[in-house]
Amino acid sequence: MLGLAASSGITVIAALHTLDLAVRYADHVIVLDHGRIAAAGSPTTVLTPALLAQVFGVHGTFTDHAAPHLLLERRSAERQPPPSHE
């Protein structure tokens, strides 16, 4: 399906909660942190270990065998919501 969209010049927008799928299939990602844009760009440049820890509370690294994959190692301390601006 993605190959058909790419060959047709169609833009596909998807909300993914599985980071490895975003790494494998997306050309461009936008990472939201509590509803605000934390980073945007190619998955392999945006999904850095620092961003993964800050936004998702996980440690992760990339492998690039046949295709890039994101390996999530373990969950870090629970994230706290940002302070309210009310």
N, C-alpha and C positions, 0 to 999 in steps of 0.2 A: 504494500500500500504506500509506504513512504517513497519507494522507488518511482512509483507512478506519479506521486505528487511532485517529486523533484524533477522528473523528466517533463512534466507539464508546466512547470514554473509556478505551481500553486504553493501558497504559504499555508503551513499547518501550525495552529496554535494549540498546545496541549498543556494542561495542568498536571504535572507528574509529582508524585510523592515518593517515587522510587528513584533515588539519585543515579543508580547504575543505568537505568533506562535513559535518563537525560544525557548521560555521558555517551551512551552508545548511539543514540538516534538524533540528538539535537545539534544543530549548527550554532545556535545561539540560546543562551539561558538567561533568565532574570531570576535572581534569588531574592525572595521576600523575607524580611525579618520583622515580625509583628506588623505586617501590612505595609512596610516601607521597603523600598528597593535597597538591598544591601550590596549587590554587585550585579553586573551584566556583562556578557561577552561569551566567548567560546567556553564550553564546559571545562576543558582541560586547563584553561587559564583562570577561570572564575572559582572553581571548586577546589580551592587551596586547603591544605591542612588547617590553617588559621581560620579561614571562613567556616569550614565544616565544624570546628570546635565552637566558634562564636555563635553561629546561627542555629546549628542542629544539635550541639552538645555531643558530637561524636568525633572520634579520631579516624582518619581515613587516608589512604594513599592510592595512587594510580598505578595500574599495571598496563602494559601495552604489548600483549602477545599478538594475537591475530587482529584484535580490535581493542580500543581502550576500555578498561573496566575500573570501577571505583571499589576498592576494598575497604569496608568499614570495620574497624578493629574492635572498639568497645565504646560504650556510652560513658561520657564524662559526667561530672556533677550536673544535677538538674539546673536547667536555665531558669532564670527569674524573668518575669515580664518587665518591660521597661517601665520607668516611672510614669505615672499619669500626668498629662499636661493640662489638666482641668483647672 
